[in-house]
């Protein structure tokens, strides 16, 4: 299990969210959801959740743990 901010482009499953981030829930980032990292070498990083592309700051991505 590693934070999303440390991962390379690829597909990952959310296994934990450290904290209470209502906005992440509203964006569909919940435990068990699939996240595709499109670009991780810039801040904000670009991810895909479902059919939506989202820009998310690496500070917030540090609280999302994936495998």
Secondary structure as the mmCIF struct_conf table of DSSP 4:
data_model
#
loop_
_struct_conf.conf_type_id
_struct_conf.id
_struct_conf.beg_label_comp_id
_struct_conf.beg_label_asym_id
_struct_conf.beg_label_seq_id
_struct_conf.end_label_comp_id
_struct_conf.end_label_asym_id
_struct_conf.end_label_seq_id
STRN STRN1 UNK A 2 UNK A 3
HELX_RH_3T_P HELX_RH_3T_P1 UNK A 4 UNK A 6
HELX_LH_PP_P HELX_LH_PP_P1 UNK A 7 UNK A 8
BEND BEND1 UNK A 9 UNK A 9
STRN STRN2 UNK A 10 UNK A 17
BEND BEND2 UNK A 19 UNK A 19
HELX_RH_AL_P HELX_RH_AL_P1 UNK A 22 UNK A 26
TURN_TY1_P TURN_TY1_P1 UNK A 27 UNK A 28
TURN_TY1_P TURN_TY1_P2 UNK A 31 UNK A 32
STRN STRN3 UNK A 34 UNK A 39
BEND BEND3 UNK A 41 UNK A 44
STRN STRN4 UNK A 45 UNK A 49
TURN_TY1_P TURN_TY1_P3 UNK A 50 UNK A 51
STRN STRN5 UNK A 52 UNK A 56
HELX_RH_AL_P HELX_RH_AL_P2 UNK A 58 UNK A 61
TURN_TY1_P TURN_TY1_P4 UNK A 62 UNK A 63
STRN STRN6 UNK A 64 UNK A 66
#
